[in-house]
């Protein structure tokens, strides 16, 4: 980014040319002269000079806004350049949900790493919308997660189904619903614990919000206490110390049993979902295609 723009941003942030000059390692006259030249190049005043510093004019505020955007774009370019270099040097960047890591991704990655010890790996955990955002912005090569219902058609991605799973409602083994043999309709009386819930920041990825809204209605999210936790470990801690109920894949039953967390015995079967691999709809480089194949072998599709 242009040197004058960088200096302008520091002056705008500190609202004082003397402080900005000291921060930039310049003399005050030099920085003052550079700012005057910048104003002359636009033909408008960028600062209002005051006794204790400077204040941005409306032109200065506009330049600050646009210059910050230029800086963000420059930083993004550097990130993408570094990402391209890493891909050329065979670095796998992949994401997964916590459940799928425990069920089969961990084993697949261990087997792949044993066969390819020279390849670097970056692993991201999170909600499937967060991972989708990272995928379409080139920050990861692929991820394992639930199929996203209502996904925008602008997301140029491919989904490969691996297995089907259904949702269970997990609680601590001493939960009142188990000890007192309460009925299913009483579940709404207890806090709902959501592990890595959807974030508003990624709602632009959803073209049809109705399915997710129906799910929120089914869980009565607006009518009860809700714990939103972006860590499976912390979620387990909360389950053991509260009366919360946690919707989570049934296939994690054995894993949770080790810490005395069990699924509620419900009459109605839980929601079903398909789990698979998402990647961009383009030709994958060899090492990414290889890890994709390893994941397919470790997570065979179950009808």
C-alpha positions in Angstrom: 0.0 0.0 0.0 1.2 3.6 -0.8 3.5 5.0 1.9 1.5 8.2 2.2 -1.7 6.2 2.9 0.0 4.2 5.6 1.2 7.4 7.3 -2.3 9.0 6.9 -3.9 6.0 8.8 -1.5 6.4 11.7 -2.2 10.2 11.9 -6.0 9.5 11.7 -5.8 6.9 14.4 -3.7 9.0 16.8 -5.3 12.3 15.9 -1.9 13.9 16.5 0.9 14.5 13.9 3.6 14.7 16.6 2.6 11.3 18.1 2.2 9.8 14.7 5.7 11.0 13.6 7.2 9.5 16.7 5.4 6.2 16.0 6.5 6.2 12.4 10.1 7.2 13.2 9.8 10.4 11.2 10.4 14.0 12.1 7.2 16.1 12.6 8.0 18.5 9.8 8.5 15.6 7.3 5.2 14.0 8.3 3.4 17.4 8.2 4.8 18.0 4.7 3.7 14.5 3.5 0.2 15.1 4.8 0.0 18.5 3.0 1.1 16.8 -0.2 -1.6 14.1 0.2 -4.2 16.8 0.7 -2.9 18.7 -2.4 -3.2 15.5 -4.4 -6.9 15.3 -3.7 -7.5 19.0 -3.7 -9.4 18.9 -0.4 -8.6 19.3 3.3 -8.2 16.0 5.1 -7.6 17.4 8.6 -8.9 20.2 10.8 -5.9 21.5 12.7 -6.6 22.1 16.4 -4.4 23.1 19.4 -4.1 19.6 20.7 -4.0 17.6 17.5 -6.0 17.1 14.3 -9.5 15.9 13.5 -10.6 14.3 10.2 -12.8 16.3 7.9 -15.6 14.5 5.9 -13.0 14.0 3.1 -10.6 12.6 5.6 -13.2 10.2 7.0 -13.9 9.0 3.5 -10.2 8.5 2.8 -9.8 6.6 6.1 -12.6 4.3 5.2 -11.3 3.5 1.7 -7.7 3.2 2.8 -8.6 0.7 5.5 -10.4 -1.3 2.9 -7.3 -1.1 0.7 -5.3 -2.4 3.6 -7.7 -5.3 4.2 -7.5 -6.2 0.6 -3.7 -6.0 0.6 -3.6 -8.3 3.7 -5.9 -10.7 2.0 -3.7 -10.8 -1.0 -0.7 -11.6 1.1 -2.6 -14.4 2.8 -3.7 -15.9 -0.5 -0.2 -15.7 -1.9 1.2 -17.5 1.2 -1.7 -20.0 0.9 -0.7 -20.7 -2.7 2.9 -21.2 -1.8 1.9 -23.7 0.9 -0.3 -25.6 -1.5 2.7 -25.8 -3.9 4.8 -27.2 -1.1 2.1 -29.8 -0.3 0.3 -28.6 2.8 -3.1 -30.0 3.6 -5.6 -27.6 5.1 -8.8 -29.3 6.3 -11.6 -28.8 8.7 -13.9 -31.1 10.7 -16.6 -31.1 13.3 -15.5 -32.4 16.7 -17.8 -35.5 16.5 -16.4 -36.6 13.1 -12.9 -36.1 14.4 -13.5 -38.7 17.1 -15.5 -41.1 14.9 -13.2 -41.5 11.9 -11.3 -38.3 10.8 -8.6 -38.7 13.4 -7.8 -42.3 12.3 -7.8 -41.3 8.6 -5.4 -38.4 9.2 -3.1 -40.6 11.4 -3.0 -43.2 8.6 -2.4 -40.6 5.9 0.4 -38.9 8.0 2.1 -42.2 8.6 2.2 -42.8 4.8 3.1 -39.2 3.9 5.4 -37.9 6.7 6.7 -34.9 4.6 3.3 -33.2 4.1 2.3 -30.5 6.5 -1.2 -30.4 7.9 -3.4 -27.6 9.2 -6.6 -28.7 11.0 -9.6 -26.5 11.7 -12.5 -27.4 14.0 -15.9 -25.7 14.0 -19.4 -25.3 12.9 -20.2 -26.4 9.3 -21.1 -22.9 8.2 -17.9 -21.5 9.5 -15.9 -24.2 7.7 -17.9 -23.6 4.5 -16.9 -19.9 4.7 -13.3 -20.9 5.1 -13.6 -23.3 2.2 -15.0 -20.9 -0.3 -12.4 -18.3 0.7 -9.6 -20.7 0.1 -8.5 -21.0 3.7 -9.0 -24.8 3.8 -9.1 -27.4 1.0 -11.9 -29.5 2.3 -13.9 -30.3 5.4 -16.0 -33.0 7.0 -19.4 -32.1 8.3 -23.2 -32.4 8.1 -24.7 -31.6 4.7 -25.9 -28.0 4.8 -29.6 -27.8 4.1 -30.6 -24.6 2.2 -27.0 -23.9 1.1 -26.7 -21.0 -1.3 -26.2 -22.0 -5.0 -23.5 -19.4 -5.2 -21.3 -21.8 -3.1 -19.6 -23.7 -5.9 -18.9 -26.8 -3.9 -19.2 -30.6 -4.2 -20.6 -32.8 -1.4 -19.6 -36.5 -1.0 -21.8 -38.4 1.4 -20.0 -40.7 3.8 -22.5 -41.8 6.5 -25.8 -41.1 8.0 -26.3 -40.3 11.6 -29.2 -39.3 13.8 -29.5 -36.8 16.6 -29.6 -37.9 20.3 -30.3 -35.8 23.4 -27.4 -36.2 25.8 -27.5 -35.5 29.5 -25.5 -36.4 32.6 -26.5 -39.8 34.0 -27.9 -38.1 37.1 -30.1 -35.7 35.2 -33.6 -35.3 36.7 -35.2 -36.6 33.5 -33.5 -39.9 34.1 -33.7 -40.0 37.9 -37.3 -38.9 38.2 -38.5 -40.6 35.0 -40.0 -37.4 33.7 -41.7 -37.3 30.3 -40.3 -36.2 27.0 -42.5 -33.1 27.0 -40.6 -31.9 30.0 -37.3 -31.5 28.1 -38.1 -27.9 27.3 -38.0 -27.1 31.0 -34.2 -27.6 31.0 -31.4 -25.5 29.3 -30.5 -26.4 25.7 -26.7 -26.7 25.2 -25.7 -26.0 21.6 -22.2 -27.1 20.6 -20.6 -24.8 17.9 -24.0 -23.3 16.9 -24.6 -21.4 13.7 -23.3 -17.8 13.8 -25.0 -14.8 12.3 -21.7 -14.0 10.5 -22.3 -16.9 8.1 -26.0 -16.6 7.4 -25.2 -15.2 3.9 -24.3 -18.8 3.0 -27.9 -20.0 3.5 -30.2 -19.4 0.6 -33.3 -21.0 2.2 -33.4 -20.3 6.0 -36.6 -22.1 6.6 -35.1 -25.6 7.4 -32.8 -24.1 10.1 -35.7 -22.0 11.5 -37.9 -25.1 11.7 -35.1 -26.8 13.6 -34.9 -23.9 16.1 -38.7 -24.0 16.5 -38.5 -27.8 17.1 -36.0 -27.3 19.9 -38.0 -24.3 21.3 -34.9 -22.2 21.3 -36.7 -18.9 21.9 -38.6 -20.3 24.9 -35.8 -21.7 27.0 -32.3 -21.0 28.5 -29.7 -21.7 25.8 -25.9 -22.3 26.4 -24.0 -21.7 23.2 -20.5 -23.2 23.5 -17.8 -23.4 20.8 -15.9 -26.2 22.4 -16.9 -29.9 22.9 -14.7 -30.2 25.9 -16.4 -27.2 27.6 -19.8 -28.5 26.6 -19.0 -31.8 28.4 -18.0 -29.9 31.5 -21.3 -28.0 31.4 -23.3 -31.2 31.0 -21.7 -32.7 34.1 -22.4 -29.6 36.2 -25.8 -28.5 35.1 -29.2 -29.9 34.0 -28.6 -28.9 30.4 -29.6 -31.1 27.4 -27.2 -31.4 24.5 -28.4 -32.4 20.9 -25.5 -34.3 19.4 -24.8 -37.2 17.0 -25.9 -40.6 18.4 -22.7 -42.1 17.1 -20.8 -40.3 20.0 -22.7 -42.4 22.6 -19.7 -44.6 23.4 -17.3 -41.6 23.6 -19.6 -39.8 26.1 -20.2 -42.9 28.2 -16.6 -42.6 29.4 -17.6 -39.4 31.3 -21.0 -40.6 32.4 -23.0 -38.7 29.7 -25.8 -40.7 28.2 -28.6 -40.2 25.6 -32.1 -39.8 26.8 -34.3 -42.8 26.0 -36.8 -41.1 23.7 -39.8 -42.6 22.0 -39.5 -40.4 18.9 -36.4 -41.0 16.7 -34.0 -38.1 16.5 -33.4 -36.0 13.4 -31.4 -37.7 10.7 -28.6 -36.1 8.8 -26.0 -37.0 6.2 -22.3 -36.5 6.9 -19.7 -36.1 4.2 -16.9 -34.2 2.6 -17.2 -30.7 1.1 -14.6 -29.4 -1.3 -14.6 -26.8 -4.1 -16.0 -27.9 -7.4 -12.7 -28.0 -9.1 -9.8 -30.4 -9.8 -8.0 -31.2 -6.5 -4.2 -31.3 -6.3 -2.8 -34.8 -5.7 -2.2 -34.6 -2.0 -5.7 -33.2 -1.3 -7.3 -35.9 -3.5 -5.3 -38.5 -1.5 -6.6 -37.4 1.9 -10.1 -37.2 0.5 -9.8 -40.8 -0.6 -8.4 -41.8 2.9 -11.5 -40.1 4.5 -13.8 -42.0 2.2 -12.1 -45.3 3.1 -12.4 -44.6 6.8 -16.0 -43.3 6.8 -17.9 -45.7 4.5 -21.4 -44.7 3.6 -24.1 -46.3 5.8 -27.6 -46.4 4.3 
